[in-house]
Amino acid sequence: MPLTQLDPTAALIVIDLQKGITAFTTELGSADVVARSAELAKAFRERGLPVVLVNVVGRAPGRVDQSFGNRAFPPDWAELVPELDAQPSDILISKQRVGAFLGTELDAKLKERGVTQVFLTGIATGSGVESTARNAYDLGYNVVFVSDAMTDIHPAAHKHSLEGIFPRIGEVDTTENVLKAVRG
């Protein structure tokens, strides 16, 4: 697999690695995804590149077949996992939709920093990551999916996104290769 090309101003976007979501059982294992995302975040920061940490704090309105009901979430449900080591320089985005662009300032914050390329990690591959990626692609960003730094509670959704959707809207690479590109 060829090494992903790094644009002069790339950003890492970490999707929904928060206490309530990483507690779910996932295809790849949340701990591995968190560890790889944290390593990528550290490398991006060291290179002076933006790191975006996204959490979900609400839901889009509308009817769905799979309802979560009116259950209350624990008070720390939306807190980012400490392993990400959030820094004051990071861009923090709290979303109320599946993707991180709609209804947030993410696009404006990336554009004001001159970002042309985004690297995506997180949970869940087939929803939060994919929705964010589709919006990023539509907004003109070069999109890179860090395949071993994302996971989903539904193995089929994870596989479908990685193999069927992502190659059409971006590049798919590994943590190891992305770290080589970032560390130059």
N, C-alpha and C positions, 0 to 999 in steps of 0.2 A: 504494500500500500504506500503510495507516495506521501511524503510529508506535506501537510496542509500549509499553504502559503499564508503568511501573516501580513495583513494590511498594516500600514503605518499606525493607524489608530483603531485598534480592535478592543472589544469589551467582552468580559465574561458575564453571562447572565445565569444566575443560579435560581432555579424555580422551586419554590415551596419546600425547602429543606428546613422545616419547622417542627417543633416537638410533636404536635398532633398528627402530622402526616407521616413523619418518619417512624412512627409507632406501628403503622400498618405493615403487614407481611407483604413483601414484594418479590417480583421475579428474580432480581439480581441481589437483593439484600440492601437495605437502607444504609447500613454501616459502611459498606464498600463505596456506595455512591457519595455519602457524606465525606469520607476520607479523601476520595479522588477530587471532589469538588473543592474541599479545603486546600488541597495541595495546588490545584489550579489557581484558586483565588490568591494564594500566597505568591505564586510565580507572576501572576498578572500585576499584583501590587508592586512587587520588586522591580518589574519592568516599567512601572509608572503608567500602566494601562488601567482603565476603569473596571471596577467590579460592581455588579448590580446584584443585590440580594433581594429576592422577591418572596413575600409571604402572602397568603390568602387570608382575608379577614371577613369575608362575606360571600354571598351567592348571588348570582344573577337572578332576577325575577323571572317567573314563567313556570309553566307546568312541565314536569318531566315524569317519565315512567318509573324511574328508580329514585324514589324519594328517601331523604334522610330523616324525614319527620321533623319534629320540633325539639329534638334532643339538644340539651345544653352542652357546650364544649367546656372542658376544664379551663381555668383562667390562663394557663400558660400555653394553650393549644396553638396560638399563632406566633409564639416566640421562636425566632430563628435558633437552630441548634448551636450551642456554644463552640463546637468544633470549627465553625466557619470563621471565628475570630473577627467578627464585624469591626471595621475600622471607621473612624470619622470621615475618611475620604471615600468610603463606599457610597454608592447610590442605593438608598433603601426605597423599595416600592411595595406598598400594600395594595393589593388588588381585591376587587369584589366580583371578578369575572374569571373565566377559565384562563384566558391569556393575560399577559402582563402589560400589553399596550393599551387596550380599550379602557377608557375611563381613568387613565393615569398620566403622569408627566414623563413616562419613560422615553418616548420618542424625542421630546424636546430636550431632555437631559442628555441623551446620546448625541443629538445633533449639535448642541452647544459645545460639546467636547470634540466634535469632528469625527465621531465614530462612523466607520463604513462597514465594519465586519463585527458580527456577534458570534460568540461561542456559547452553546447552550448545554446545561447540565440540569439534573433535578428529577423530581417526581411530579407528575406521572407522565411517562413518555407519550402515551396516546391522548392525553388531554392538555395539561398545563404546558408541557414542553412543546407539543405539536401546535397548539393554538398560538403560543407566543412566536414560534418559528414561522408559521404561515403569515402572521401580521408583519414580522420583520422582513420577510421576503417581499411581501406586497409593498412595503415602505422603501424598498430598494437596498436593504442591507445584504451583504454577503453573509450567509448563514453557515455555521459549522456545528455539527452535532457531535458531541463527545460521547460516543456510543457506550463506553463502559462506565460512564459517570451519570447514567440515567437509568430509571427502572419504572415499573408499573405493577399495580396489583393484579393486572390481567396480562398473563404471558402472551396471549394472542395479539392484544393491542400493542404491546411493546414490539413484538416481532413485525407486525404489519407496518407500524410507523417507521422503524429502522430500515426495513427492506423495501417497502412499497411506496412510502411517502417521502421520506427525507432525501433520498438521492435525486428526487425531482425538484426540490426547492433549496438544496444546499449540498454541502460536502459532509461526509461521515468519516470520522477519524477516532483515534484512541487517545486516552489520557497521555500515554507515553509519547506519542508523536506530537501532540499539542504542546506538551511541556518542552520538547526539543525545539519546536518553532519559537515559543515564547522566550526561552532561555538563550536562544541563538547560539 
